[in-house]
């Protein structure tokens, strides 16, 4: 049984059923993305083939991005884009912060494309950005100007670090 199936079954046993789900596998075959929803999807756009150049070498967005249009009711829908950017774990091929920055730029291109297609889209971008709110990668995703995203994260007890209860 997959981890996603186990999660869905555990949530269902706790009274939380999410009948609509999307699973995205990028180039990293160990870490995947998923979207769980109580509301139906009207469109799914997995982004699994994006790449970029860094110091003359081509890299892939390792975990891809999951994008879904979700219909809450007849009068309200939104688009959700989720990401899990490169971790801070060093790798020999490139600097992990530079990789994260480039993945963030590709994500921002997806955000800009969504606004170009519909300037009034209700858009939620979320995920594990693996960096602080002041990092260049986070700022690249938030963007500037008319389509700057609003950071709605609550202040955590220990700054930007997750602290288990």
C-alpha positions, 0 to 999 in steps of 0.5 A: 500500500502506498503512503498516500493510500495509507494517509487517505485511509487513516484520515477516512478512519478519523472521519475526514474523507477526501474523495478527490486526489492527485498524485504527482511524481517528478524526477525525484522518485522518492518524494512525491506531491499530492493534493487531497480535496473534498471538492471535485477537480475541474482540471489537473495540470501536473508539471513534471518535465520542467528544467533550467540551466544552472552554471551551464548545466541542465537540471530538472525541477526534482519533485515537479509541481501539482496544479489543480482547479477545484470547484467548491460550489457553483459560484466559487472555484480556485486554482491550487499549486503545490511545490516541494522545493530542493532541500538544504541537503548538500549535493555534489552537482550544484549548490542547493540554494541555487537549485532552490532559487531556480526551482522557485523561478520556474514555479513563479513562471507557472504562477504568472502563466495562471494570472496571464490566462485569468487575471482574476483567478483565485490562486493558492500556492503552498508547499514545502519551500525549504527556506525562510520567508526572507530567502530569495527563493521565497521572494521569487515565488511571492513576486512583485507588482499586480500579481504579488502573492500574499504570505498568509502563513501564521507566525510560528513559535520559533520563527520560520522553523517547524517545531513539533508539539 
